[in-house]
Amino acid sequence: MGDKVKLAIIYYSSTGTNYQFAQWAREAAEAAGAEVKLLKVPELAPLSAIESNPAWHAHYKATTDVPTATVDDMVEADAIIFSVPTRFGNMAAQMKQFFDTAGGAWAQGKLANKVVSAMSSAQNPHGGQEATILSLYTTMYHWGAIVASPGYTDPKLFAAGGNPYGTSASVTQEGEMVGAPEVKEAVGVQTRRTLEVAGWVKKGLNG
């Protein structure tokens, strides 16, 4: 096995915020020397609903070339970063449905010891981002995965709001991310921390 950490960045995004998180994570991971896959989970909403929202429809069309995540992508990865919008303090249904397809891999222990981390966004600064990230981690505890939260390991995290569970952001009604430069820095910190922990685990498992 190679020394490079294999990172899967798996996201769901309706209008682009969590896709931006995923892109920033890929940029930081590639700069750190990781082998990276950026993947989206399948869309569940009907096309009529997507077309009713111009921003959603534009993003949907702009990302048709992004590969769709499979459970095998998680099995093959050493580390996984998830990014998903908040829906009433919980993860979007598209991500939950994707997790629900992982039962076979979980039953065979194929998701144990994956190093995982998560990010989220909502319209308000206190719109449920922390609860959403924790809801993702609840699933991963069942896998036996190892959560690599950013905590307060770098001063840059405070400038982005200081969420210890994972990078989060609020988005205006116009679709603008609040504090985007600081959020990008926090995504980089979280990504590098995830890779660092995954490197330790990979080295330990390979003995």
Backbone bond lengths (Angstrom), bond angles and torsions (degrees), N, CA, C in turn:
res aa  C-N    CA-C-N  psi(-1)  N-CA   C-N-CA  omega(-1)  CA-C   N-CA-C  phi
1 M - - - 1.465 - - 1.512 110.37 -
2 G 1.345 116.60 143.48 1.447 120.28 -178.91 1.514 112.23 -75.05
3 D 1.331 114.80 165.45 1.454 119.85 -179.96 1.524 112.40 -80.92
4 K 1.333 117.87 -21.91 1.452 120.34 -178.66 1.520 111.32 -65.15
5 V 1.319 115.80 137.43 1.463 120.16 173.87 1.519 108.42 -75.79
6 K 1.328 115.84 131.92 1.455 121.61 175.85 1.527 108.20 -92.11
7 L 1.318 115.29 115.43 1.466 121.19 -176.87 1.519 110.43 -113.17
8 A 1.330 116.48 127.42 1.459 121.93 170.72 1.524 107.68 -104.73
9 I 1.320 116.77 125.10 1.465 122.32 175.14 1.523 106.27 -105.32
10 I 1.315 116.50 110.72 1.462 121.88 -173.04 1.528 108.53 -116.38
11 Y 1.319 116.14 124.50 1.458 119.41 -173.37 1.524 111.51 -135.94
12 Y 1.325 114.41 161.80 1.456 121.52 162.47 1.515 107.12 -128.61
13 S 1.321 116.94 137.72 1.461 121.35 179.64 1.519 108.86 -148.35
14 S 1.320 116.21 133.27 1.464 118.60 176.32 1.519 111.51 -93.56
15 T 1.324 117.35 -43.29 1.467 119.19 -178.15 1.524 113.83 -118.14
16 G 1.339 118.04 1.19 1.457 119.28 168.55 1.507 118.20 120.17
17 T 1.329 118.92 -12.37 1.462 119.57 -176.42 1.522 111.80 -63.88
18 N 1.315 117.76 -49.14 1.465 119.73 -177.95 1.524 112.02 -75.03
19 Y 1.299 117.11 -22.75 1.470 120.03 169.74 1.522 109.58 -65.35
20 Q 1.345 116.77 -39.84 1.464 120.39 176.77 1.522 110.55 -63.76
21 F 1.346 116.90 -42.86 1.466 119.82 175.04 1.531 110.15 -54.89
22 A 1.323 115.39 -46.66 1.463 120.45 -177.46 1.528 111.29 -63.21
23 Q 1.307 116.77 -39.89 1.466 120.10 178.36 1.522 111.00 -64.83
24 W 1.329 117.06 -41.92 1.460 119.99 178.06 1.526 110.86 -64.19
25 A 1.313 116.52 -39.21 1.462 120.05 177.81 1.527 110.51 -64.38
26 R 1.315 117.35 -42.12 1.470 120.21 177.75 1.525 110.73 -61.52
27 E 1.321 116.79 -44.40 1.463 121.25 179.54 1.531 110.84 -58.16
28 A 1.333 116.51 -46.19 1.468 120.42 -179.49 1.519 111.38 -67.70
29 A 1.323 116.92 -39.20 1.466 120.92 -178.01 1.523 111.39 -68.45
30 E 1.321 116.48 -42.79 1.464 119.16 178.75 1.521 110.98 -65.39
31 A 1.336 116.60 -37.27 1.468 119.86 176.80 1.522 111.22 -64.63
32 A 1.331 116.41 -28.31 1.466 121.29 179.25 1.524 112.72 -86.33
33 G 1.328 116.93 -1.65 1.454 120.62 175.36 1.511 115.75 92.02
34 A 1.318 117.78 13.88 1.463 120.34 -179.84 1.526 110.81 -81.34
35 E 1.328 115.24 160.57 1.463 122.56 172.17 1.527 106.09 -94.94
36 V 1.324 117.16 116.17 1.460 120.86 -165.07 1.526 112.75 -118.76
37 K 1.345 115.11 138.07 1.461 122.60 167.51 1.523 108.03 -120.49
38 L 1.336 117.46 129.46 1.451 121.96 174.08 1.522 107.59 -107.50
39 L 1.333 116.94 122.56 1.460 122.03 -169.24 1.523 110.85 -138.49
40 K 1.328 116.11 146.81 1.460 120.76 175.68 1.519 109.45 -109.10
41 V 1.336 115.84 152.18 1.456 118.87 174.70 1.529 108.46 -86.44
42 P 1.318 118.00 158.57 1.466 120.29 -177.32 1.526 112.95 -62.36
43 E 1.323 114.72 143.88 1.466 121.21 175.85 1.529 109.38 -80.08
44 L 1.320 116.98 136.35 1.456 121.84 179.40 1.525 112.58 -104.52
45 A 1.316 117.12 -23.35 1.463 120.55 -174.88 1.522 110.66 -68.97
46 P 1.330 117.08 144.70 1.459 119.20 176.52 1.517 111.16 -68.20
47 L 1.318 115.99 152.86 1.462 120.91 -178.00 1.528 110.93 -58.51
48 S 1.316 117.28 -32.89 1.465 119.96 -179.74 1.529 111.25 -62.09
49 A 1.336 116.46 -37.68 1.464 120.28 177.92 1.525 110.60 -69.43
50 I 1.320 116.16 -41.76 1.466 120.51 179.09 1.519 110.71 -62.80
51 E 1.315 116.83 -43.98 1.464 121.32 -177.87 1.530 112.22 -68.94
52 S 1.315 117.52 -20.45 1.464 120.30 -179.89 1.518 112.69 -73.99
53 N 1.337 116.88 -15.13 1.461 122.24 179.61 1.528 107.85 -117.89
54 P 1.342 118.20 108.76 1.473 120.43 -175.43 1.534 114.03 -55.54
55 A 1.339 117.46 -40.43 1.469 120.29 -178.90 1.522 110.71 -67.92
56 W 1.309 116.34 -40.96 1.471 121.26 178.53 1.529 110.05 -64.35
57 H 1.327 116.41 -45.59 1.462 120.50 -178.96 1.528 111.01 -64.07
58 A 1.339 116.38 -40.79 1.468 119.94 -179.93 1.525 110.55 -63.58
59 H 1.335 116.90 -43.08 1.466 119.76 179.89 1.525 110.62 -67.88
60 Y 1.312 116.47 -39.83 1.471 121.45 179.19 1.530 110.28 -57.54
61 K 1.320 116.36 -45.36 1.464 120.66 -179.24 1.528 111.57 -70.96
62 A 1.343 116.33 -34.73 1.469 120.24 -176.06 1.524 113.07 -73.24
63 T 1.333 118.11 -16.50 1.466 120.86 -175.19 1.532 112.83 -117.02
64 T 1.312 116.67 22.65 1.468 119.39 -179.99 1.528 112.39 -64.02
65 D 1.334 116.97 -22.48 1.462 119.80 -178.22 1.530 113.01 -88.33
66 V 1.333 118.47 -4.57 1.467 120.80 178.16 1.526 108.28 -74.39
67 P 1.335 118.38 126.54 1.473 120.16 -179.11 1.524 112.51 -60.41
68 T 1.313 115.96 148.81 1.459 122.02 178.24 1.527 110.05 -88.28
69 A 1.306 116.36 133.42 1.464 121.64 -178.49 1.520 111.52 -68.61
70 T 1.322 115.14 146.03 1.458 122.12 171.62 1.524 108.18 -126.07
71 V 1.314 116.74 164.73 1.461 120.44 176.64 1.527 110.21 -61.88
72 D 1.325 117.01 -33.59 1.469 120.45 178.11 1.518 111.60 -59.87
73 D 1.324 117.15 -33.08 1.468 119.90 177.65 1.522 110.64 -62.17
74 M 1.324 117.18 -37.21 1.460 120.38 177.69 1.524 110.88 -72.25
75 V 1.313 116.67 -40.35 1.466 120.83 -179.86 1.525 110.74 -61.29
76 E 1.323 116.76 -39.86 1.459 121.60 -176.80 1.521 113.34 -76.77
77 A 1.327 117.87 -19.74 1.457 121.81 -175.54 1.526 112.03 -81.69
78 D 1.329 115.23 152.18 1.470 120.78 169.40 1.521 109.89 -85.80
79 A 1.328 115.94 -33.52 1.458 122.21 -176.94 1.521 109.29 -139.44
80 I 1.340 115.49 151.05 1.456 120.87 -179.77 1.525 108.43 -136.94
81 I 1.314 116.14 128.95 1.462 121.94 172.03 1.522 107.59 -110.74
82 F 1.328 115.99 126.72 1.456 122.16 179.33 1.527 109.49 -107.24
83 S 1.318 116.29 142.78 1.460 120.71 174.45 1.519 107.85 -137.19
84 V 1.335 115.71 127.23 1.462 119.63 -172.59 1.525 109.92 -152.80
85 P 1.327 117.99 142.26 1.465 119.90 176.97 1.523 111.99 -73.42
86 T 1.317 114.77 157.67 1.452 122.18 177.93 1.522 110.31 -83.11
87 R 1.309 115.64 135.23 1.462 122.21 173.18 1.529 107.75 -127.74
88 F 1.330 116.50 101.32 1.465 121.27 -179.85 1.529 111.33 55.20
89 G 1.320 117.02 44.38 1.458 121.26 177.17 1.504 114.73 75.99
90 N 1.317 117.04 14.08 1.451 121.27 -179.29 1.530 108.46 -139.61
91 M 1.323 116.09 172.52 1.452 119.53 -179.75 1.525 111.23 -72.42
92 A 1.322 116.00 153.21 1.458 121.00 175.26 1.528 109.87 -60.30
93 A 1.325 115.99 146.41 1.461 121.55 -176.09 1.525 112.45 -58.47
94 Q 1.316 116.46 -30.64 1.466 119.73 -178.61 1.530 110.98 -62.11
95 M 1.328 116.82 -40.32 1.463 120.07 178.44 1.523 110.75 -71.69
96 K 1.326 117.35 -41.12 1.469 120.37 179.41 1.525 110.45 -62.07
97 Q 1.326 116.98 -41.24 1.461 119.91 179.03 1.527 110.53 -62.73
98 F 1.330 116.72 -39.09 1.456 120.38 178.13 1.529 110.21 -63.10
99 F 1.328 117.19 -43.78 1.464 120.27 177.47 1.528 110.99 -60.44
100 D 1.328 116.00 -36.80 1.458 119.82 -177.56 1.528 112.72 -67.36
101 T 1.312 117.56 -15.34 1.472 120.61 176.67 1.523 112.12 -85.74
102 A 1.317 117.55 -2.65 1.467 121.32 -173.98 1.524 113.41 -93.39
103 G 1.333 117.29 10.27 1.458 119.86 -175.91 1.515 114.17 -58.38
104 G 1.321 117.00 -41.35 1.463 119.80 -179.22 1.515 112.33 -63.73
105 A 1.330 116.30 -45.02 1.468 120.25 179.33 1.521 110.90 -65.31
106 W 1.337 115.75 -39.69 1.473 119.44 176.98 1.524 111.07 -61.98
107 A 1.322 117.06 -44.95 1.467 120.91 -176.92 1.526 111.77 -62.85
108 Q 1.319 116.05 -28.68 1.464 120.70 179.45 1.531 112.19 -91.60
109 G 1.321 117.31 4.29 1.462 121.01 178.56 1.517 114.17 73.93
110 K 1.324 117.17 17.21 1.466 119.88 -174.43 1.534 113.59 -79.87
111 L 1.322 117.39 -9.56 1.464 120.40 178.46 1.521 112.22 -106.43
112 A 1.334 116.67 0.66 1.461 120.73 177.33 1.525 109.74 -69.09
113 N 1.322 115.26 144.14 1.460 123.52 176.02 1.525 114.19 69.39
114 K 1.329 117.96 10.88 1.464 119.59 169.40 1.526 107.51 -72.40
115 V 1.303 116.67 137.21 1.465 120.57 176.45 1.523 107.21 -89.61
116 V 1.328 116.57 123.21 1.463 120.53 -171.98 1.527 111.01 -127.19
117 S 1.329 114.63 153.23 1.454 121.62 176.27 1.520 107.27 -152.61
118 A 1.337 117.25 158.98 1.461 119.32 -173.69 1.521 112.07 -143.76
119 M 1.340 114.33 155.37 1.465 122.99 -179.67 1.524 108.20 -136.96
120 S 1.345 116.58 159.91 1.459 119.17 -179.22 1.524 111.24 -157.25
121 S 1.338 114.66 166.19 1.462 121.66 176.70 1.516 109.44 -141.57
122 A 1.333 115.60 159.09 1.458 122.46 173.91 1.531 107.17 -154.53
123 Q 1.326 116.34 172.50 1.452 118.88 -176.74 1.524 112.25 -72.71
124 N 1.339 117.31 -31.82 1.458 121.33 -177.09 1.525 111.01 -109.19
125 P 1.328 117.68 154.04 1.472 119.99 178.76 1.522 112.98 -57.70
126 H 1.340 116.72 -30.50 1.464 120.99 178.62 1.526 109.26 -119.73
127 G 1.306 115.45 47.82 1.456 121.17 -175.19 1.513 115.21 -91.91
128 G 1.338 116.93 13.58 1.459 119.62 176.23 1.512 115.00 107.33
129 Q 1.341 117.55 11.29 1.464 119.61 -177.25 1.525 112.56 -60.38
130 E 1.330 117.13 -42.53 1.468 119.48 -179.09 1.521 110.43 -63.87
131 A 1.323 116.97 -43.59 1.464 120.66 179.56 1.522 110.76 -62.85
132 T 1.315 116.64 -37.89 1.466 120.44 179.42 1.525 110.82 -63.87
133 I 1.320 116.70 -46.49 1.462 120.14 179.74 1.526 110.50 -62.44
134 L 1.324 116.71 -42.52 1.464 119.75 178.75 1.523 111.45 -65.02
135 S 1.328 117.18 -32.62 1.468 119.24 178.57 1.527 110.77 -67.62
136 L 1.328 117.02 -34.45 1.466 119.44 174.57 1.524 110.19 -65.49
137 Y 1.325 116.26 -44.06 1.464 119.56 -178.00 1.531 111.67 -64.22
138 T 1.334 118.13 -31.35 1.459 120.40 177.75 1.522 110.83 -57.43
139 T 1.329 116.58 -44.14 1.465 120.60 176.42 1.524 110.43 -60.06
140 M 1.318 116.38 -42.67 1.459 120.23 -173.99 1.520 113.12 -72.26
141 Y 1.325 116.57 -25.74 1.459 118.86 173.08 1.527 110.23 -63.04
142 H 1.316 116.42 -35.49 1.466 120.38 177.68 1.527 111.17 -66.73
143 W 1.320 115.94 -30.29 1.471 119.19 177.52 1.525 112.37 -71.90
144 G 1.333 116.72 -23.76 1.467 119.89 -168.83 1.511 111.28 84.26
145 A 1.341 115.67 22.77 1.462 120.34 178.47 1.530 109.79 -76.90
146 I 1.316 115.67 166.59 1.463 122.98 -178.82 1.524 107.95 -111.84
147 V 1.326 116.99 113.36 1.461 121.82 -176.61 1.529 109.89 -80.66
148 A 1.321 115.72 125.60 1.471 122.05 176.47 1.524 107.79 -110.39
149 S 1.312 116.34 82.20 1.461 120.19 178.44 1.528 109.76 -78.09
150 P 1.327 118.43 154.12 1.461 118.96 179.25 1.515 113.54 -71.05
151 G 1.350 116.50 -26.31 1.456 118.63 -177.43 1.524 110.55 56.34
152 Y 1.326 115.37 -140.00 1.469 120.68 174.99 1.527 107.96 -122.59
153 T 1.331 114.33 54.87 1.458 120.15 -172.96 1.523 113.60 -88.59
154 D 1.344 117.64 -4.28 1.460 120.58 -177.38 1.525 108.39 -153.97
155 P 1.347 118.03 137.72 1.470 120.35 179.91 1.523 113.68 -58.89
156 K 1.329 117.21 -25.74 1.464 120.08 -179.05 1.527 111.68 -61.56
157 L 1.320 116.94 -25.14 1.457 120.47 -178.20 1.529 111.56 -67.23
158 F 1.325 117.21 -32.06 1.461 120.41 -179.21 1.523 111.40 -67.99
159 A 1.325 116.67 -36.72 1.463 120.40 -179.34 1.523 111.99 -65.35
160 A 1.328 116.00 -23.29 1.465 120.50 -179.69 1.523 111.80 -96.43
161 G 1.323 117.62 11.60 1.456 120.78 177.54 1.506 114.54 112.98
162 G 1.326 117.82 -14.85 1.461 121.01 173.29 1.512 115.20 69.93
163 N 1.321 117.90 35.81 1.466 120.71 176.69 1.529 108.64 -79.72
164 P 1.341 119.31 113.30 1.455 120.81 -175.40 1.519 114.07 -75.85
165 Y 1.328 117.21 -14.87 1.465 121.05 -176.05 1.525 111.94 -85.01
166 G 1.321 116.08 -29.98 1.459 121.41 -179.08 1.510 109.04 170.32
167 T 1.298 116.51 157.23 1.466 120.44 -179.25 1.519 110.07 -60.80
168 S 1.330 115.93 136.74 1.456 119.88 177.20 1.519 109.17 -141.95
169 A 1.327 115.00 161.64 1.456 120.46 -179.15 1.510 109.67 -149.72
170 S 1.322 115.32 159.65 1.460 120.89 170.64 1.522 107.83 -109.06
171 V 1.322 115.08 154.48 1.460 122.24 -174.93 1.520 108.60 -129.45
172 T 1.326 116.88 132.68 1.456 120.82 -179.71 1.525 110.86 -71.06
173 Q 1.315 116.26 167.22 1.459 120.54 178.04 1.530 111.30 -62.81
174 E 1.317 116.23 -21.39 1.467 120.52 176.95 1.519 112.15 -84.33
175 G 1.340 117.32 -1.38 1.453 121.14 177.65 1.512 115.07 88.90
176 E 1.339 117.42 10.62 1.459 120.87 -179.80 1.531 110.65 -90.03
177 M 1.322 116.24 131.30 1.466 120.57 177.77 1.520 109.67 -75.91
178 V 1.318 117.14 130.22 1.459 121.93 178.95 1.534 109.18 -76.45
179 G 1.329 116.35 127.99 1.467 120.50 177.15 1.509 114.19 65.85
180 A 1.333 117.33 38.95 1.464 121.15 -174.57 1.533 114.23 -54.22
181 P 1.341 120.22 -43.98 1.482 118.42 -179.62 1.524 112.78 -60.12
182 E 1.332 116.63 -40.11 1.469 120.48 179.27 1.525 111.04 -70.30
183 V 1.321 116.14 -37.88 1.467 120.19 177.74 1.524 110.25 -63.53
184 K 1.319 116.63 -41.91 1.474 120.12 177.96 1.523 110.86 -58.69
185 E 1.337 116.77 -42.86 1.471 120.38 178.26 1.529 110.57 -61.53
186 A 1.336 116.37 -41.49 1.463 119.97 -179.63 1.522 111.40 -66.24
187 V 1.324 116.91 -38.83 1.464 120.21 176.19 1.526 110.03 -59.94
188 G 1.310 116.51 -41.41 1.463 120.48 178.55 1.516 111.83 -62.31
189 V 1.331 116.58 -44.08 1.465 120.67 178.22 1.524 110.35 -61.08
190 Q 1.319 116.73 -46.79 1.462 120.99 -178.61 1.524 111.36 -63.83
191 T 1.310 116.51 -40.54 1.467 120.65 179.62 1.518 111.03 -64.08
192 R 1.313 116.72 -46.71 1.469 119.58 -179.38 1.522 111.39 -65.02
193 R 1.325 116.77 -36.86 1.472 119.57 177.38 1.532 110.27 -64.75
194 T 1.321 116.51 -42.93 1.466 120.47 178.72 1.518 110.81 -59.67
195 L 1.309 116.39 -44.06 1.464 120.75 179.14 1.530 111.50 -65.68
196 E 1.331 116.33 -38.51 1.467 119.89 179.75 1.530 110.50 -62.29
197 V 1.332 115.93 -48.31 1.464 119.98 179.84 1.530 110.25 -64.00
198 A 1.331 116.09 -41.65 1.467 119.52 178.67 1.522 111.71 -62.30
199 G 1.323 116.54 -35.72 1.456 120.57 177.36 1.519 111.78 -63.46
200 W 1.350 115.49 -41.16 1.471 119.18 177.38 1.529 110.74 -62.95
201 V 1.323 115.63 -45.37 1.466 120.18 -178.32 1.524 110.62 -64.82
202 K 1.321 116.25 -45.07 1.467 120.84 -179.50 1.529 110.31 -59.71
203 K 1.311 115.81 -44.63 1.471 120.27 179.44 1.525 110.57 -63.03
204 G 1.329 116.20 -42.03 1.467 119.44 -179.40 1.510 112.51 -66.84
205 L 1.331 117.16 -41.00 1.459 120.59 -179.44 1.522 111.93 -68.02
206 N 1.333 115.73 -31.59 1.471 119.68 -179.30 1.516 112.29 -85.21
207 G 1.326 115.37 -8.40 1.451 121.06 174.63 1.496 115.05 60.04
